[in-house]
Amino acid sequence: MARIAVIGAGTGAMAAAARLAVAGHRVTVYERTQTYGGALGTVERDGFRFDTGPGLLHLPAVWRDLFLKTGREPLEKCVDLAPVSPASRHVFADGTDVRLPDASRAGIVSALESALGAGAGERWGEFLGRARDAWDRSRRPLLEEPLWSDWRVLERDPYPAPRRRAFLRTRQASTVAEVGAWELADPRLATLFEGYALAYGLDPRHAPAGAALLPYMEQTFGTWYVAGGMRELARAVYERCLARRVTFAFGAEVTSVVEKDGRAAGVELADGTVVEADHVVVSGSATAAAQLAGRDLWQDGDVRPQDDGLALPGRFSVLLALRGAPGEGVAHRTVVHSPDTAAEAAAVFGGRPAERPTVTVLRPCDPRTVPDEAHEAVTVTATVPGHGADRPGGVDWTDAALRERYAKVLLDAAGAAFGPSAEIRERLLWQEVLTPAETGSLTAPALAGPGGRWLHPANTTRLPGLHLVGGHAHPGGGPAHSGMSGALVAGLIVEGPGFRGSQ
């Protein structure tokens, strides 16, 4: 039985903890705050409940596997999980309005063909076919296996972009924006793809064409909602950890990783307590992990942290408590697209909020999130520059005037999801604003591509016994990918460096 110290109680960390405990190890989780869940937080006020992070779940199979491997109760016995139908509604700048069905390629093609015109659905269907090829080529090394030491084999983008002759030469799309312009052709289809990239904190002008995996995963495996909000998933994972006898220490800030004989040997807490451990697992920023270790955890040739010195993009959210029931036919998720995603990306990744951002409106129509049926809880979000005016690409999101002004920008755009532009303000009881200053940065899923710029550091480090888990480590951000990182870390500790992932 090994002693495992886990720093942080995010979902990826808890996923690793539960799996390690089932394997017979003694696991203690140290969390500096007073609660668990990491990005899956919640705001509760006057009977309203809002997610403060992701509001929808993709690839639920990751969490089904965790619950299957760590106990007798399956995931659906622990949370109320249901597919979202339609998966999304999209409103484009020219007024085009289309609802995309859940997990139905044929249905999506048909919907786009009807709304956007002849040929649009067919082009999107062909694009999804190429995205499927990219998925088949990269699924294991990007998601299901530890990051290879020879990770440079992932510098090749798996997306099979068609070759086209133009101006006496052959050209091939290599970025999200180029796929939109050269393959999808219709500006609205291009905007649809670019919107996926932006939502994950990726710059569509530079993100590799392999980001086609993102719409492919959603439109193939479906979009799911956890009744009561995503915080309920975090609660279920926490309770599974407790059932497997994982110990939690809340309000316990770890100030350093103890090193002995050239390996991680424990942690030191803010009160000076030193706790011995055979392995240490760090959740959160990879750069912060290096600071805790007091040394560089990577060498030349390793994939290094993406957050090193940069303010990564985050979410600006407006939580709306509304009087009145939502009515019939309300889409759970509506995306109101920017008229110019290139300008939006230039702003966000240039360190300034976009004047006309892509806005996502979540209207879950869930009785668990409202005081009664005569009210509605709505979340409006947009991708924005990260927090920190002193960091490249950052903004001071503690500026009250900026927060107020930008909340108005989002609400003006969100009107397209409601109908009359005045509807939101007429129904508004109160609103609350959250920015990257409160909710942190977005971390995108790992993607293959030139230079390995869209990969994340490996789950193992140059300090033996020290492992990284969560969105800042392989295979990247988002609830599903964090769960995958937990499985990989547990496998590496239990089976050793020869672990090659689930079969």
Helices and strands as residue ranges (DSSP letters): E 3-7, H 11-22, E 26-31, E 42-45, E 48-51, E 57-58, H 61-70, H 75-78, E 81-83, E 88-91, E 97-100, H 105-116, H 120-139, I 140-144, G 151-155, E 164-166, E 169-171, H 176-178, I 179-184, H 187-199, G 209-212, H 213-221, E 223-226, H 231-243, E 247-250, E 254-260, E 263-269, E 274-276, E 279-283, H 286-293, E 314-323, E 333-336, H 341-348, E 359-362, G 367-369, E 375-384, E 386-387, E 394-395, H 400-414, G 415-417, H 423-427, E 428-434, H 436-439, G 450-452, E 466-469, H 479-495
